[in-house]
Amino acid sequence: MLFPPSSSSSLSSTFLLEIDESLTLIPGLPNDVAAHILSFLPYSHHCRLKPTCKPWNIFLSSKTFFSLRRDGNHRRLCLSHLLCIFPEDPHISSPFLFDPENLAWRPLPPLPCNPHEYGLCNFTSISLGPNIYVLGGSRFDTRSYPLDRPSPTSSAFRFNFLTSSWERLAPMLSPRGSFACAVIPSADQIIVAGGGSRHTMFRAAGSRMCSVERYDVERDEWEALDGLPRFRAGCVGFTVRGDGEEKEFWVMGGYGESRTLSGVFPVDDYYKDAVVMELNENGGGKWRAVGDMWEEGERPGLGKIVVVEDEEGLWPSIFMLDDNDILRYNMISNRWQKESGVPRRAPPESSYGFAVLNGELHVMTIVNAIDYTESRRSRQQKRVGTLFIQIYNPRMKTWRSLITKPPFQKPLDFSTTIMCTVRL
């Protein structure tokens, strides 16, 4: 049977509170059955479907609709796994939602503009439930001195898909960019750790920090937790579940204090270890150290990391993109082991994007892109190129690929592009 009969009565009573009984979703069908049918439509199609009629516009924008799609009985069939891409400063450039299943793009509004701030980068984007959060980052401020010195920000924003607008949240206790971040869905919380003020224009400069804090979505409050054992920026964070809730918060890699070569050129000292916080009822506990994850000379630092959650709530699978290789982290041996190689290798000057959608690893790169000026008299010519995505299934150990034309005005630089995944 396609629709679970147990939820029809409760849905009908809730739904009729949001829509006039005289309005019909699908002629000839009860509204509760029609609502189940509409809930299976991919999210990327909703913008085209809302103008169909008034009842569809009301229902597809309602809390009932989002709740129905996330209902445990059939959410695996309903939810669309989407990628949110921030190509540059989201105050001036709109982020886009990308649906790989349907090769569909949808722009989101830019962040609320602050006329004094510009050049935001190294922020973190993360999803919790049906919302996207943008936290921290490094930017320039026209009110600071000197003007060419970037500084971290503590700002926090949330995109509400019901209202299709950004909401300003309580700022973090400490301004930070390039930090570890993870969600705690069982407690409706977000935890951040480390970070600093480094900007993409200043590759090996800026401050470092070790502070840790937790955000409570319901109270819109940040609370300080025990800090990291040492300064750590440019790190990666994720949580590990157990017994249906998050038990540990991991912080991997990153860099600490910088040193100089010949007393002039700043160079980062990258960490090869990880630290783990045991999460308790109060939100956080003490930190324990995990030793070096690779030997001296194996690699200079941590590559791009994604985490594939286990459907049964067991230990997650952690993968790293290291040049053209995909490595899997073995928690028992505390070592990275080669999982597979990317079938089509990108040119040395290209950058890779790395994300996980619906349990599959997506390796992204831009091909056939041109950005140049022919002559002083000619107009600047740009070709944004094609987004080529190679998809690896860790369970089947198979590869497939797809291509799409991105809607951006210039080629994506995945070394600075911020991405997160969201299920709607």
Residue, then its C-alpha position, 0 to 999 in steps of 0.5 A: m500500500l502506497f500511503p500509511p493509513s494510520s496517519s490519515s486521520s491525524l493529518s486530515s484534522t491538522f491540515l484542515l486547520e490550515i486550509d479552507e474546507s471548500l478548497t480541494l487539493i485534487p478533485g475527487l480525492p479527500n484532502d488527506v489522501a491528496a496531501h500524501i500524493l503531493s508530499f512525494l513530489p521532489y522539492s525542486h519542482h515545488c516552485r513550478l507547482k505552487p502557482t498551479c492553484k491556491p490550495w497547492n500554494i497554501f499546502l506546499s508552503s505549510k508546516t503540515f507539508f514539511s512535517l508530512r515529508r519528514d514523517g518516519n513512515h515514508r520519509r525515505l521516499c519523500l525527502s529530497h537530498l539537496l546540496c546548498i552551494f555558496p560560491e562566494d560572499p553570501h551577502i552579495s551572491s545568492p546561494f543555490l540549491f542543487d538537486p542531483e536527482n533531477l538536475a535542478w537548480r533553485p536560487l536562495p535569497p542572499l543574506p541580509c546586507n551590512p553596508h560596513e562588511y564585505g568579503l565574507c569567507n571561511f564561514t560554516s554552513i550546516s543544516l539541522g532539520p528543514n533549516i540551513y544555518v550560516l555561522g561565523g566567518s572572516r570578513f573586512d569591516t570598513r569601521s575597523y583599522p587598518l582597513d586591509r586587516p580581516s577580522p572574524t565575525s560571530s554572526a549567525f543566520r538561519f534560512n527558513f524554508l517556510t518563509s523563504s527568508w533569512e533570520r538573524l540569530a543570537p551571535m556566537l560568544s566568540p567570533r570565529g572562522s575556519f572552525a569545526c562544526a556539527v549538529i546534535p539532532s537529538a537535542d536540536q543543538i549545534i556545537v562549534a569548536g576552534g577557529g580563528s580570523r584567517h581570510t582566504m586572501f591571507r593564507a597563513a596569517g590570522s589568529r587561532m583559538c580553542s574555545v568551544e560553544r553550543y547553540d540551543v535552537e529552541r532557546d536561541e542561546w549559545e553556551a560555552l563548553d570546555g575548550l580544546p586542549r590547544f589552539r586549532a583552526g581549519c579543523v573538521g567536526f562531526t558527531v558519533r551516535g549511539d543508542g539513538e543519540e549523539k555520544e561524541f563530538w570529534v574534531m580532526g586535523g587543522y592547524g595551530e600556531s604558524r611559523t616562518l621560513s627564513g623569518v619572512f614567509p608564514v607557514d602553518d603547522y598542520y595537526k595529524d591527530a584528533v580530539v574527542m568530547e564525550l557528550n552528556e546530558n549537560g551538552g559536553g564533557k572532557w576532551r580525550a586525545v586521539g593519536d596521529m592518524w598518519e605517519e610523518g611524510e605521508r601527507p601535509g594535512l587533512g583533505k576534504i572530509v565527509v561523514v556518511e551516517d549509518e542508517e541503524g545509528l551505528w558508527p558513521s563512515i568517515f571519508m577523505l578526498d586526498d588529491n584523486d584518492i578517496l580514503r576511509y578512516n578506521m577508528i580502531s587502527n586510527r589510520w586512513q586506508k585507501e577506499s577507491g580512486v576517482p575514475r576521471r582525474a582532474p587537471p592539476e590546477s583544478s579544484y575538487g568539491f566533496a559532499v555526501l548526498n543520500g549515502e553517496l560520495h559526490v566528487m565535483t569539478i568544473v570542466n571546460a571553463i574559461d575566464y579571460t579578456e581577449s583584448r582591451r577593445s573586446r568585452q570580457q568573455k567568461r565561460v562558467g564551464t560544466l559541473f562534472i560530478q562523479i558519484y561513489n556508492p560505498r556500499m556497492k563500491t561502484w561509480r557513476s557520473l552526471i553533468t549539469k550546467p551551473p547557473f553561476q556567473k563565473p566558474l566555481d572555485f571549490s577551494t573557497t566554495i562553501m557547501c552543505t547538504v539539506r533534506l527537504 
